[in-house]
Amino acid sequence: MKNISIIGGGTMGNGIAHVMALHGFHVQLIDKNDAALQKAMQTIEKNLERQLQKNHINVDQKEMTLANIQCFNEISTGVASSELIIEAVTEIESTKMEIFRLADLHASPNCILASNTSSISISKLAEATKRPEKVIGMHFMNPVPVMKLVEIIEGKHGSKETLETIVKLTQTIGKTPCVVKDAPGFISNRLLMPMINEAILALQEGISDAKTIDDIMKLGMAHPMGPLQLADYIGLDVCHNILCILEEGFQNAKYHPAELLKGKIDKGKLGVKTGEGFYKY
Ligand SMILES: NC(=O)c1ccc[n+]([C@@H]2O[C@H](COP(=O)([O-])OP(=O)(O)OC[C@H]3O[C@@H](n4cnc5c(N)ncnc54)[C@H](O)[C@@H]3O)[C@@H](O)[C@H]2O)c1
């Protein structure tokens, strides 16, 4: 495998492009928005510089990584020579279905189509293509250059060959693959989001304040970050969307998002990205 296209140059897309290019792959980074592509390249350069300062990489690796990334606006041209496409656009099912349809239309027949979705069914995305056996989930964690896990999701139509290729690739880029079956929220968000929602419910009920709730999980359970602070980093809108997908997918009201979470979103307090969530930034 030499050529990898990443569709979506936001938080996750630029991180995935960074890691793939650093490991010698030729990356075609595709985003419909020029400003997003410019920002992605600036972020990658800044993050490479940080790795260089820490002696994690050398100057040649930094230059090679930047030279390995080419930017595109159109999926049709950006995926033409790819052997793997990783979709990392906004978490909206209809948007992703359309991207998978287009990627399938323009990519070579052997190309594998992966999604970085946090919660949308891989089997459903596969159904937008004529190659469902080549569709798989590659759920990277944020920040991608730092986090070791890639949750690999096997769709119900996926082939063993596709899975083996993606597991091997994940190891090649220095990450640890953990393979799970396709189910709402997979494993990571099925476990994480109910904990975050429960912390929000406890805050809403006045059981304690945000800092104390977070301290209990940090000091008592050795979590590096408390659930409310983590929710702020993920984005409260993103947490809300994933909880809705869990509630609908399992038809179970236990996943229903807390009122306080909805209230914060209505006020535009989405966490770190808007300067305020459960904390001020
Ligand atoms: N942010 C996280 O912590 C995190 C962690 C794991 C997985 N994810 C998943 O990764 C995916 C991307 O999330 P993100 O946080 O990087 O989002 P983001 O909003 O930072 O970036 C999304 C990018 O997709 C682009 N885009 C949207 N529609 C497009 C289209 N039709 N064609 C081309 N580009 C398009 C946007 O211009 C934007 O640059 C989502 O599925 C999300 O659930 C996010």
The ligand as an SDF file (V2000), in Angstrom:
LIG
                    3D

 44 48  0  0  0  0  0  0  0  0999 V2000
  -13.0440   14.9990   17.3530 N   0  0  0  0  0  0  0  0  0  0  0  0
  -12.8630   13.8650   17.9910 C   0  0  0  0  0  0  0  0  0  0  0  0
  -12.4170   13.8390   19.1560 O   0  0  0  0  0  0  0  0  0  0  0  0
  -13.1660   12.5610   17.3000 C   0  0  0  0  0  0  0  0  0  0  0  0
  -12.6220   11.3600   17.8120 C   0  0  0  0  0  0  0  0  0  0  0  0
  -12.8510   10.1620   17.1260 C   0  0  0  0  0  0  0  0  0  0  0  0
  -13.6250   10.1540   15.9680 C   0  0  0  0  0  0  0  0  0  0  0  0
  -14.1580   11.3300   15.5080 N   0  0  0  0  0  0  0  0  0  0  0  0
  -14.9420   11.2760   14.2600 C   0  0  0  0  0  0  0  0  0  0  0  0
  -14.1410   11.7860   13.2010 O   0  0  0  0  0  0  0  0  0  0  0  0
  -14.9610   12.4010   12.2100 C   0  0  0  0  0  0  0  0  0  0  0  0
  -14.4830   13.8270   11.9580 C   0  0  0  0  0  0  0  0  0  0  0  0
  -14.5530   14.5430   13.1760 O   0  0  0  0  0  0  0  0  0  0  0  0
  -13.6980   15.8750   13.3940 P   0  0  0  0  0  0  0  0  0  0  0  0
  -13.7660   16.1730   14.8580 O   0  0  0  0  0  0  0  0  0  0  0  0
  -12.3910   15.7740   12.7020 O   0  0  0  0  0  0  0  0  0  0  0  0
  -14.6290   16.9360   12.6100 O   0  0  0  0  0  0  0  0  0  0  0  0
  -14.2480   18.4110   12.0830 P   0  0  0  0  0  0  0  0  0  0  0  0
  -15.5100   19.1700   12.1190 O   0  0  0  0  0  0  0  0  0  0  0  0
  -13.0520   18.9350   12.8120 O   0  0  0  0  0  0  0  0  0  0  0  0
  -13.7980   18.1580   10.5660 O   0  0  0  0  0  0  0  0  0  0  0  0
  -14.6780   17.7090    9.5700 C   0  0  0  0  0  0  0  0  0  0  0  0
  -14.1380   18.1750    8.2260 C   0  0  0  0  0  0  0  0  0  0  0  0
  -14.9140   17.5300    7.2080 O   0  0  0  0  0  0  0  0  0  0  0  0
  -15.0540   18.4620    6.1490 C   0  0  0  0  0  0  0  0  0  0  0  0
  -16.2050   18.0470    5.3360 N   0  0  0  0  0  0  0  0  0  0  0  0
  -17.5210   18.0660    5.7020 C   0  0  0  0  0  0  0  0  0  0  0  0
  -18.2770   17.6130    4.6720 N   0  0  0  0  0  0  0  0  0  0  0  0
  -17.4230   17.3210    3.6530 C   0  0  0  0  0  0  0  0  0  0  0  0
  -17.5970   16.8350    2.3370 C   0  0  0  0  0  0  0  0  0  0  0  0
  -18.8180   16.5660    1.8610 N   0  0  0  0  0  0  0  0  0  0  0  0
  -16.4980   16.6580    1.5510 N   0  0  0  0  0  0  0  0  0  0  0  0
  -15.2580   16.9470    2.0230 C   0  0  0  0  0  0  0  0  0  0  0  0
  -15.0380   17.4210    3.2670 N   0  0  0  0  0  0  0  0  0  0  0  0
  -16.1060   17.6040    4.0650 C   0  0  0  0  0  0  0  0  0  0  0  0
  -15.2210   19.8060    6.8180 C   0  0  0  0  0  0  0  0  0  0  0  0
  -14.8870   20.8860    5.9470 O   0  0  0  0  0  0  0  0  0  0  0  0
  -14.2390   19.6750    7.9970 C   0  0  0  0  0  0  0  0  0  0  0  0
  -12.9590   20.2050    7.6600 O   0  0  0  0  0  0  0  0  0  0  0  0
  -16.3910   12.3080   12.7310 C   0  0  0  0  0  0  0  0  0  0  0  0
  -16.9860   11.1700   12.1810 O   0  0  0  0  0  0  0  0  0  0  0  0
  -16.2030   12.1320   14.2360 C   0  0  0  0  0  0  0  0  0  0  0  0
  -17.2720   11.4520   14.8400 O   0  0  0  0  0  0  0  0  0  0  0  0
  -13.9260   12.5280   16.1290 C   0  0  0  0  0  0  0  0  0  0  0  0
  1  2  1  0
  2  3  2  0
  2  4  1  0
  4  5  1  0
  4 44  2  0
  5  6  2  0
  6  7  1  0
  7  8  2  0
  8  9  1  0
  8 44  1  0
  9 10  1  0
  9 42  1  0
 10 11  1  0
 11 12  1  0
 11 40  1  0
 12 13  1  0
 13 14  1  0
 14 15  2  0
 14 16  1  0
 14 17  1  0
 17 18  1  0
 18 19  2  0
 18 20  1  0
 18 21  1  0
 21 22  1  0
 22 23  1  0
 23 24  1  0
 23 38  1  0
 24 25  1  0
 25 26  1  0
 25 36  1  0
 26 27  1  0
 26 35  1  0
 27 28  2  0
 28 29  1  0
 29 30  1  0
 29 35  2  0
 30 31  1  0
 30 32  2  0
 32 33  1  0
 33 34  2  0
 34 35  1  0
 36 37  1  0
 36 38  1  0
 38 39  1  0
 40 41  1  0
 40 42  1  0
 42 43  1  0
M  CHG  2   8   1  16  -1
M  END
$$$$
